[in-house]
Amino acid sequence: MTHPIIRDLNTRYTAKKYDASKRISAEDINVIKEALRMSASSINSQPWKFIVIESDTAKQRFHNTFANMYQFNQPHAKEASHTILFAYDPAFTKEKYAKRVDAEVESGHLPKDMYDSMMGAYAFAESNTDETGFNGSWTKAQMYIALGNLLHTLARLGIDSTPMEGVDSALIGDEFKQELDGHVCEVALAMGYHLPTEDYNHGLPKARLDLQDVITTL
């Protein structure tokens, strides 16, 4: 299939080794940030925070969080051009949601007379909130929507990436406590340009199940 979307998805892969000398342009970083901001989420909850690791100092801080585990991902911390920490809010309250609805009214997207109706949508979050106020399973699911959105954005930009669940959430929580502001990071995305001589699976055919094995049309 020659459609541009399918070409993007055939090109995208998980980079194994980055060329530390190559940097993502400021223009592309701005596109990446805006793509994250524009990501979809249930009831427009946006229960997330994205921390862009760009400076050498920030890279060293991230590098330090691999002290106890997942050292196979540690080289990406310094060799990738940028890394994004994807963090979710484990206690997304109705008061926090109200800020999103306020923004919808201010932008003109939501008529003022529909404010109360939109606030009622918080029931989706309430149904996923336990007696302690934890709804992290639900908010984490929203965060993965943003991750998927960005993976395709990067493919369109011709930027390589490596999604990493192999990160130490506890150490990241300690090292980036101020920036996370109560959010939890359990996945990060390294971004940049692969090192051709050491990235063994670049350009190889995709290995996916047949269409009929994963999709049923009724």
C-alpha positions as CSV (number, residue, x, y, z in Angstrom):
1,M,0.0,0.0,0.0
2,T,1.4,3.4,-1.0
3,H,-0.7,5.7,1.2
4,P,1.5,8.2,3.1
5,I,0.1,7.1,6.5
6,I,1.0,3.5,5.7
7,R,4.5,4.5,4.4
8,D,5.0,6.3,7.8
9,L,4.0,3.3,9.7
10,N,6.3,1.0,7.7
11,T,9.2,3.4,8.2
12,R,8.7,3.8,11.9
13,Y,10.6,1.4,14.1
14,T,12.3,1.3,17.5
15,A,15.8,2.6,17.3
16,K,18.4,0.6,19.2
17,K,21.4,3.0,18.9
18,Y,21.5,6.7,18.4
19,D,24.1,9.0,16.7
20,A,24.9,11.4,19.6
21,S,26.3,14.0,17.1
22,K,22.9,14.6,15.5
23,R,20.3,16.9,17.0
24,I,16.6,17.4,16.3
25,S,16.0,20.9,15.0
26,A,14.3,23.5,17.1
27,E,11.6,23.7,14.4
28,D,10.8,20.0,14.7
29,I,10.9,20.2,18.5
30,N,8.2,22.9,18.4
31,V,6.1,20.6,16.2
32,I,6.6,17.7,18.6
33,K,5.6,19.8,21.6
34,E,2.5,21.1,19.8
35,A,1.6,17.5,18.7
36,L,1.7,16.4,22.4
37,R,-0.4,19.4,23.4
38,M,-3.0,18.6,20.8
39,S,-3.3,14.9,21.7
40,A,-6.7,13.5,22.4
41,S,-7.9,12.3,25.8
42,S,-11.2,11.1,27.3
43,I,-13.5,14.0,28.2
44,N,-10.5,16.2,27.2
45,S,-9.1,15.5,30.6
46,Q,-5.4,16.0,29.6
47,P,-4.3,14.3,32.8
48,W,-0.6,14.4,31.9
49,K,2.7,16.2,32.0
50,F,5.5,15.9,29.4
51,I,9.1,16.7,30.4
52,V,11.4,17.3,27.5
53,I,15.0,16.3,28.3
54,E,17.2,18.4,26.1
55,S,20.2,19.9,27.9
56,D,23.3,18.0,28.9
57,T,22.5,18.6,32.6
58,A,19.0,17.2,32.2
59,K,20.4,14.2,30.2
60,Q,22.8,13.5,33.1
61,R,19.9,13.6,35.6
62,F,18.0,11.1,33.5
63,H,21.1,9.0,33.0
64,N,21.4,8.8,36.8
65,T,18.0,7.2,37.2
66,F,19.3,4.0,35.6
67,A,21.5,3.3,38.6
68,N,19.5,0.3,39.8
69,M,17.9,-1.3,36.7
70,Y,17.2,-1.2,33.0
71,Q,20.8,-0.3,32.2
72,F,20.3,-1.5,28.6
73,N,18.3,1.7,28.0
74,Q,20.8,4.0,29.8
75,P,22.9,4.9,26.7
76,H,19.8,6.5,25.2
77,A,19.7,9.0,28.0
78,K,22.8,10.8,26.6
79,E,23.1,9.6,23.0
80,A,19.5,10.4,21.9
81,S,19.0,14.0,20.8
82,H,16.0,14.4,23.2
83,T,14.0,12.3,25.5
84,I,10.4,12.9,26.7
85,L,9.2,11.8,30.1
86,F,5.5,10.8,29.8
87,A,3.8,11.3,33.2
88,Y,0.2,10.9,34.3
89,D,-1.7,12.3,37.2
90,P,-2.6,9.5,39.7
91,A,-5.3,11.6,41.4
92,F,-7.1,13.6,38.8
93,T,-9.8,15.5,40.7
94,K,-12.9,17.3,39.6
95,E,-11.3,20.6,40.5
96,K,-8.5,19.8,38.1
97,Y,-11.0,18.9,35.4
98,A,-12.8,22.2,35.9
99,K,-9.6,24.0,34.7
100,R,-9.9,22.1,31.4
101,V,-13.5,23.0,31.0
102,D,-12.8,26.6,31.8
103,A,-10.2,26.6,29.0
104,E,-12.8,25.2,26.6
105,V,-15.2,28.1,27.4
106,E,-12.4,30.6,27.1
107,S,-11.3,29.3,23.7
108,G,-14.8,29.5,22.3
109,H,-15.0,25.7,21.8
110,L,-17.6,25.2,24.5
111,P,-20.7,27.5,24.8
112,K,-21.0,28.9,28.3
113,D,-24.5,27.4,28.7
114,M,-23.0,23.9,28.3
115,Y,-20.5,24.3,31.1
116,D,-22.5,22.3,33.6
117,S,-23.2,19.6,31.1
118,M,-19.5,19.3,30.3
119,M,-18.6,19.1,34.0
120,G,-20.9,16.2,34.2
121,A,-18.6,14.2,32.0
122,Y,-16.2,13.9,35.0
123,A,-18.4,10.9,35.8
124,F,-16.1,9.0,33.5
125,A,-13.2,9.7,35.8
126,E,-15.2,9.1,38.9
127,S,-16.1,5.6,37.7
128,N,-12.4,4.9,37.6
129,T,-11.5,6.4,40.9
130,D,-11.2,4.3,44.0
131,E,-11.9,5.2,47.6
132,T,-8.4,6.7,48.1
133,G,-8.9,9.1,45.1
134,F,-6.5,7.0,42.9
135,N,-7.5,6.9,39.2
136,G,-4.0,6.4,37.8
137,S,-5.0,3.4,35.7
138,W,-7.4,5.6,33.8
139,T,-5.1,8.6,33.5
140,K,-2.2,6.4,32.4
141,A,-4.4,5.1,29.6
142,Q,-5.0,8.7,28.4
143,M,-1.2,9.2,28.4
144,Y,-0.7,6.3,26.0
145,I,-2.9,8.0,23.5
146,A,-0.5,10.9,23.5
147,L,2.4,8.5,23.1
148,G,0.8,6.9,20.1
149,N,0.1,10.2,18.5
150,L,3.7,11.3,18.9
151,L,5.1,8.1,17.4
152,H,3.3,8.8,14.2
153,T,4.3,12.5,14.3
154,L,7.9,11.5,14.6
155,A,7.6,9.0,11.7
156,R,6.2,11.8,9.5
157,L,9.1,14.1,10.6
158,G,11.7,11.4,9.8
159,I,12.8,11.2,13.4
160,D,13.7,7.9,15.0
161,S,12.4,7.0,18.5
162,T,12.5,4.4,21.2
163,P,9.6,4.0,23.6
164,M,10.9,2.8,27.0
165,E,8.8,1.3,29.7
166,G,12.2,0.1,31.0
167,V,12.7,3.1,33.3
168,D,12.9,3.4,37.0
169,S,9.8,5.2,38.0
170,A,10.9,5.6,41.6
171,L,14.2,7.2,40.8
172,I,12.7,9.4,38.1
173,G,10.2,10.5,40.7
174,D,13.0,11.5,43.1
175,E,15.2,13.1,40.5
176,F,12.5,15.1,38.7
177,K,10.2,15.6,41.7
178,Q,9.8,19.3,41.2
179,E,9.1,19.1,37.5
180,L,6.7,16.2,37.8
181,D,4.6,18.0,40.4
182,G,2.8,14.9,41.7
183,H,2.7,13.2,38.3
184,V,4.1,9.7,37.8
185,C,6.5,8.7,35.0
186,E,6.6,5.1,34.0
187,V,7.5,5.5,30.3
188,A,9.9,7.6,28.4
189,L,10.5,8.2,24.7
190,A,14.0,8.7,23.3
191,M,14.2,10.6,20.0
192,G,16.9,11.4,17.5
193,Y,18.7,9.8,14.6
194,H,19.9,6.2,14.6
195,L,23.6,5.2,14.3
196,P,23.6,3.2,11.0
197,T,26.6,1.0,11.9
198,E,25.1,-0.3,15.1
199,D,21.3,-0.2,14.7
200,Y,20.7,-3.7,13.5
201,N,17.0,-3.6,12.6
202,H,16.8,-0.3,10.8
203,G,15.1,-0.7,7.4
204,L,14.1,-4.3,7.9
205,P,10.6,-5.5,6.9
206,K,7.8,-5.2,9.5
207,A,6.8,-8.3,11.3
208,R,3.1,-8.1,12.0
209,L,0.2,-10.6,12.1
210,D,-1.9,-10.9,9.0
211,L,-4.8,-8.5,8.7
212,Q,-7.4,-11.2,9.1
213,D,-5.8,-12.3,12.4
214,V,-6.3,-8.9,14.1
215,I,-9.2,-7.3,12.4
216,T,-12.8,-8.5,12.1
217,T,-15.2,-6.6,9.9
218,L,-18.9,-7.2,10.6
